[in-house]
Amino acid sequence: MSEHSVKQCKSCPWRVGVDPERDIPGYRRAKHEGLRDTLRTGEVSLRGGRLMACHQSQEGSEAPCAGWIAHQIGPGNNLGLRLRVMTGGMPAPEVDGPQHESFEDTLPKKKRRRAS
């Protein structure tokens, strides 16, 4: 990883096949769902917004999530972030394998309660 890129971690919820409840220690669904406001999906915006930090970064020195950046400059169509990455104002993402197309896909599937 160079100073101009950020590498996706193995337990990134944007990676297909990752189960956040299983793969992320201390995972809390409510906190994950709260990250919706970091998305610009479908919204054409050149202004800045909130960033999704990598769950492995330390509080106070958060690193951006590579999977989130890849989504936002791709299917998320966040033009402002795309320009920041293109001009070196934000690290380019290095992702590993297939990625989820939507934020909803990053959430663990809700388990059905069995009737007694």
C-alpha positions in Angstrom: 0.0 0.0 0.0 1.4 3.4 -0.9 0.6 6.7 0.7 -1.8 7.3 -2.2 -3.8 4.1 -1.7 -5.7 2.2 1.0 -5.8 -1.6 1.0 -9.0 -3.4 1.8 -8.9 -5.6 4.9 -9.9 -9.2 4.8 -13.0 -8.6 7.0 -14.3 -5.6 5.1 -18.1 -5.7 4.9 -18.0 -4.5 1.3 -16.3 -7.8 0.3 -18.7 -10.5 -0.9 -18.5 -13.4 1.5 -17.8 -11.5 4.6 -20.3 -11.9 7.4 -19.8 -8.9 9.7 -21.4 -10.6 12.7 -18.9 -13.5 12.4 -15.8 -11.7 11.0 -15.7 -8.3 12.8 -15.0 -8.5 16.6 -17.4 -6.4 18.6 -19.7 -5.9 15.6 -22.9 -4.0 16.3 -25.6 -3.9 13.6 -27.0 -0.5 14.8 -23.6 1.1 14.4 -23.3 -0.5 10.9 -26.8 0.7 9.9 -25.8 4.2 11.1 -23.2 4.4 8.3 -26.0 4.9 5.7 -25.4 8.7 6.0 -21.9 8.3 4.6 -23.4 7.3 1.2 -24.1 9.5 -1.7 -25.8 6.7 -3.8 -27.7 8.2 -6.6 -27.1 11.8 -5.4 -25.0 14.0 -7.7 -22.9 15.9 -5.2 -19.6 17.7 -5.4 -19.6 18.7 -1.7 -17.9 16.8 0.9 -19.6 14.4 3.3 -19.0 11.9 6.0 -16.5 9.1 5.4 -16.8 5.5 6.4 -13.7 4.5 8.4 -12.1 1.1 8.3 -13.3 -0.9 11.3 -9.7 -1.9 12.0 -8.4 1.7 12.3 -7.9 3.2 15.7 -10.2 5.8 17.1 -8.7 9.2 16.6 -6.6 8.1 13.7 -9.2 6.6 11.4 -8.3 5.4 7.9 -11.0 5.4 5.2 -12.5 2.0 4.3 -11.2 0.9 0.9 -14.4 -1.0 0.1 -16.5 2.1 0.9 -14.3 4.3 -1.3 -14.5 1.8 -4.2 -18.3 1.7 -3.9 -18.6 5.5 -3.7 -16.4 6.2 -6.7 -18.1 3.4 -8.7 -21.7 2.3 -8.3 -22.4 4.9 -5.6 -21.6 7.7 -8.1 -20.2 10.1 -5.5 -18.7 12.6 -7.9 -17.1 14.7 -5.2 -15.2 11.8 -3.8 -14.3 10.5 -7.3 -12.7 13.9 -8.0 -10.8 13.9 -4.6 -9.4 10.4 -5.5 -8.5 11.5 -9.0 -6.6 14.6 -7.8 -4.8 12.8 -4.9 -6.9 14.4 -2.2 -8.1 11.0 -1.1 -6.4 7.6 -1.2 -7.3 5.3 -4.1 -8.8 2.0 -3.0 -7.2 -1.4 -3.5 -9.9 -4.0 -3.2 -9.7 -7.7 -3.1 -12.3 -9.8 -4.9 -15.9 -9.3 -5.7 -17.6 -6.3 -3.9 -21.2 -5.7 -2.9 -23.2 -3.5 -5.2 -25.2 -1.8 -2.4 -24.9 -0.8 1.3 -27.9 -3.1 2.1 -25.9 -6.1 0.8 -23.1 -5.3 3.4 -25.5 -5.9 6.3 -25.8 -9.4 7.7 -29.0 -11.1 6.8 -31.6 -10.9 9.6 -32.2 -14.3 11.2 -35.8 -15.5 11.2 -37.2 -16.6 14.5 -38.5 -20.1 14.5 -42.1 -20.6 15.6 -42.5 -22.8 18.6 
